[in-house]
Structures are given as structure tokens and as C-alpha cells.
Amino acid sequence: MGKIDLGILGSFSGKVGNVVGGKWKGISYMRAKATSVSNPRTDGQMSQRSKFALVLAILKPITGFIRVGYKKYTTKQTAFNAAMSYILGNAIAGAYPDFSVDMAKVLVSRGSLTGALNGVATSANGVVTLNWADNSGSGNATATDKALILVLNPTRAESVFDTGGNQRVAGTEDITVPADWVGESVEVFLGFITEDGKDVANSSYLGSVVVA
């Protein structure tokens, strides 16, 4: 039985017929009750599940980073779901069953802050080094913006990141990665966040680097 909170025009919780009502993050919602699916393995369903699994494999190791990188997209959803939605809609390449994720189109942070310029990633002595041009004064970029750095090891489903890195004016930062990553390929991303943490930049993909 459903319960109407504010009269006939108000929100309700519970089930009324085939409609389910409730609240999430203080937002009232209604949805149709799920119906049984006679064939849960249609081509369309399998295609969507395949895409979902690919993106999930990327996002699970970087959940902590995504909470910062997608902080401006959490009004009606979680940061994780916002990132999932963006990558599913913009970075899937190929056709079922041969889907892949185009890392160059992945954004691990999104916002209106001016992004990185001429970012490059290299590795030596178990360290991944990022270099970028100081573009302070371009758009809304400032010298005190802090680097958002993500190093993802997709083979191990692990990551190392910094959500409060060196200032934009510094133009460089070293990230130490686990010793057992040596010889393996990692995906490197660079973004920025304002000093007060209120805005972030779209991330830049700096490519795949073999840890040396």
C-alpha cells in the first residue's frame, strides 16, 4: 500500500498499482514497477551489458577520484553514475560484441575550469612524471589551481591518484606507483581543480605509458 504525504497532489511512498513512489536525495520520484522479462538475453540487452561491464572496469578502481572529478554533476545522481553515463555515451568504440573504450574520449573530471595545456607523461625509476605548460591567465585558469592526476593500471584494476597536486604554475609533478607495476602499461590523465575546490577542469588524456 502506498502512502500519500501531501494530499492527492503530493508525493507518495510505496506501491500503488504498478507505480512505485519514493525519495532519493530529497527528490520525490515515481517509476513503473518492473515487469518480468521473458528473454533477458536479447542482442540489445547483451550489447548494453557489455558496454556497462567495460566502463565499470575502468570506474571501480578510480571511485575516489571520480567523487572529486564529477563533483559538479551530483545534484540528481552520484558522481559515479554521472561518470558512467558520460563514458557510455561518449567513449565506447566498435560494435557488439567487439566493444572497446576509447581512452582519448574518457573524461575522469568535468567542469568549466580551463584545462591542461601540452600535457605529457613519461616514466623512469618507478615514477610517472607529468609535465604541462603553465597556461595561467588563459580563460579562467589561475596559477594556484591544483593538479588532478590519475594513473590507472587497467590490467590490475588499480590506480594511484592525487586530487590536490602541484599548482598549475609548477608545470610538473611526479607520481610514485607500486614497484610491481614496472613493465606494465598505465593510462594517465591530468585535470585541475581550483584552490577553493569549487570548480574543476575537463581532464586531458596524456596517453598510455609503460612504467619504467
Phi and psi in degrees as a GROMACS rama.xvg file:
@    title "Ramachandran Plot"
@    xaxis  label "Phi"
@    yaxis  label "Psi"
@TYPE xy
-89.6776  158.004  GLY-2
-122.979  121.894  LYS-3
-87.7399  123.882  ILE-4
-82.1343  -39.3168  ASP-5
-127.773  40.7397  LEU-6
84.6798  -175.3  GLY-7
-64.2767  -23.6913  ILE-8
-96.5697  0.704013  LEU-9
-90.2021  -174.958  GLY-10
-80.9987  162.486  SER-11
-141.176  160.227  PHE-12
-123.758  152.144  SER-13
98.4786  -154.05  GLY-14
-123.537  131.812  LYS-15
-127.485  108.44  VAL-16
62.6071  -125.056  GLY-17
-102.768  21.476  ASN-18
-113.686  133.221  VAL-19
-112.697  132.544  VAL-20
-119.135  154.409  GLY-21
-177.314  -169.757  GLY-22
-133.265  145.423  LYS-23
-140.493  121.486  TRP-24
55.3846  36.0606  LYS-25
79.3995  3.53611  GLY-26
-104.188  123.446  ILE-27
-73.5747  143.465  SER-28
-143.983  158.753  TYR-29
-133.589  142.031  MET-30
-146.333  155.983  ARG-31
-74.0497  142.12  ALA-32
-63.6773  135.425  LYS-33
-62.3675  138.341  ALA-34
-102.546  157.135  THR-35
-68.108  145.372  SER-36
-106.897  120.661  VAL-37
-70.8325  -31.8215  SER-38
-132.533  92.0409  ASN-39
-78.4322  6.65868  PRO-40
-124.908  40.7639  ARG-41
-69.9935  163.572  THR-42
-57.9126  -41.6461  ASP-43
-64.235  -42.1258  GLY-44
-67.8359  -42.18  GLN-45
-66.0558  -36.2942  MET-46
-62.8062  -45.651  SER-47
-66.7516  -39.617  GLN-48
-64.6166  -36.8062  ARG-49
-64.651  -44.1819  SER-50
-62.1057  -45.5083  LYS-51
-59.1235  -43.2464  PHE-52
-63.5716  -39.1981  ALA-53
-62.5683  -46.966  LEU-54
-69.8892  -38.5337  VAL-55
-60.3934  -37.7391  LEU-56
-63.2862  -29.8233  ALA-57
-79.8384  -42.7614  ILE-58
-77.895  -33.7847  LEU-59
-56.947  -41.7672  LYS-60
-74.4829  -9.76748  PRO-61
-122.376  23.4403  ILE-62
-55.9976  -42.3417  THR-63
-62.4441  -38.44  GLY-64
-68.1725  -42.2413  PHE-65
-61.1317  -33.2683  ILE-66
-59.328  -31.4804  ARG-67
-87.4663  -45.7238  VAL-68
-64.4811  -28.7535  GLY-69
-114.957  25.0241  TYR-70
-60.9958  -25.5085  LYS-71
-83.8095  -0.675206  LYS-72
-116.063  28.5712  TYR-73
-109.151  18.2408  THR-74
-64.3501  -45.14  THR-75
-123.235  11.5305  LYS-76
-158.889  168.759  GLN-77
-79.1174  160.572  THR-78
-60.5471  -39.7965  ALA-79
-59.9649  -46.8626  PHE-80
-66.8946  -35.3995  ASN-81
-64.1384  -42.7977  ALA-82
-67.0883  -42.0629  ALA-83
-57.5458  -47.093  MET-84
-61.4955  -44.4143  SER-85
-63.8731  -47.4924  TYR-86
-67.9018  -40.3947  ILE-87
-58.8595  -39.7678  LEU-88
-83.096  -15.6186  GLY-89
-130.296  -15.0051  ASN-90
-127.005  12.8317  ALA-91
-91.5446  128.833  ILE-92
-116.408  158.02  ALA-93
88.3296  -173.242  GLY-94
-131.107  151.054  ALA-95
-59.1895  133.775  TYR-96
-96.6328  15.3279  PRO-97
-103.639  51.846  ASP-98
-76.4757  154.876  PHE-99
-148.498  164.872  SER-100
-101.336  124.44  VAL-101
-82.4524  98.7485  ASP-102
-58.7384  -30.6757  MET-103
-64.2498  -20.4593  ALA-104
-102.323  -1.71332  LYS-105
-77.2102  135.13  VAL-106
-113.729  119.6  LEU-107
-95.7697  -6.06817  VAL-108
-145.758  147.473  SER-109
-140.534  139.436  ARG-110
173.328  -176.84  GLY-111
-97.1776  0.479635  SER-112
-71.2593  144.098  LEU-113
-60.7516  134.099  THR-114
-83.097  -169.733  GLY-115
-75.3989  154.928  ALA-116
-123.132  128.04  LEU-117
55.1469  45.4441  ASN-118
-73.0314  139.388  GLY-119
-139.785  140.668  VAL-120
-121.774  137.419  ALA-121
-138.099  172.15  THR-122
-145.047  142.313  SER-123
-161.934  144.285  ALA-124
56.5591  38.1623  ASN-125
72.1416  17.9558  GLY-126
-124.867  137.982  VAL-127
-99.9367  123.293  VAL-128
-107.759  128.388  THR-129
-109.346  134.365  LEU-130
-125.929  145.079  ASN-131
-149.918  161.682  TRP-132
-84.4463  139.272  ALA-133
-75.0197  104.149  ASP-134
-106.33  32.6158  ASN-135
-55.7651  135.642  SER-136
94.1099  -12.2189  GLY-137
-87.0882  122.344  SER-138
60.8571  -127.959  GLY-139
-106.405  20.1872  ASN-140
-71.7092  138.928  ALA-141
-126.626  159.999  THR-142
-62.3359  -27.5135  ALA-143
-91.7251  -0.350146  THR-144
-56.3392  141.633  ASP-145
-101.734  143.708  LYS-146
-70.7354  139.135  ALA-147
-107.633  110.326  LEU-148
-119.876  129.904  ILE-149
-129.688  128.556  LEU-150
-119.66  112.624  VAL-151
-108.117  127.802  LEU-152
-103.968  94.9043  ASN-153
-67.358  -27.151  PRO-154
-64.2901  -40.9805  THR-155
-94.2044  -7.15382  ARG-156
56.9335  45.5544  ALA-157
-131.317  161.709  GLU-158
-149.768  159.33  SER-159
-129.718  132.669  VAL-160
-147.405  165.291  PHE-161
-137.598  118.31  ASP-162
-101.587  10.9012  THR-163
-149.797  57.3015  GLY-164
-80.5287  -160.915  GLY-165
-62.3802  156.664  ASN-166
-69.3704  155.675  GLN-167
-55.3351  -38.1856  ARG-168
-65.073  -23.34  VAL-169
-67.1154  -36.9854  ALA-170
76.4382  3.84836  GLY-171
-161.97  154.069  THR-172
-159.414  143.648  GLU-173
-103.539  137.959  ASP-174
-122.999  117.28  ILE-175
-80.8264  132.408  THR-176
-114.822  163.877  VAL-177
-56.3547  143.005  PRO-178
-59.8747  -31.9739  ALA-179
-78.6284  2.91359  ASP-180
-84.3765  -10.8554  TRP-181
-57.5203  130.906  VAL-182
91.2215  -6.41901  GLY-183
-103.816  154.425  GLU-184
-86.4251  137.229  SER-185
-126.807  154.401  VAL-186
-103.408  131.014  GLU-187
-118.275  132.265  VAL-188
-128.493  147.165  PHE-189
-134.391  127.684  LEU-190
-135.194  -171.428  GLY-191
-141.075  154.52  PHE-192
-133.878  142.182  ILE-193
-65.4582  158.004  THR-194
-59.0909  -32.9969  GLU-195
-86.8687  -0.920999  ASP-196
75.6134  10.7784  GLY-197
-84.5095  -23.4868  LYS-198
-140.859  152.088  ASP-199
-128.685  165.342  VAL-200
-104.515  155.146  ALA-201
-59.6032  135.914  ASN-202
-70.9005  155.19  SER-203
-111.745  135.03  SER-204
-87.0676  120.774  TYR-205
-97.2706  3.90822  LEU-206
102.608  -178.857  GLY-207
-96.2905  130.598  SER-208
-127.257  137.102  VAL-209
-86.5099  123.6  VAL-210
-68.5035  125.229  VAL-211
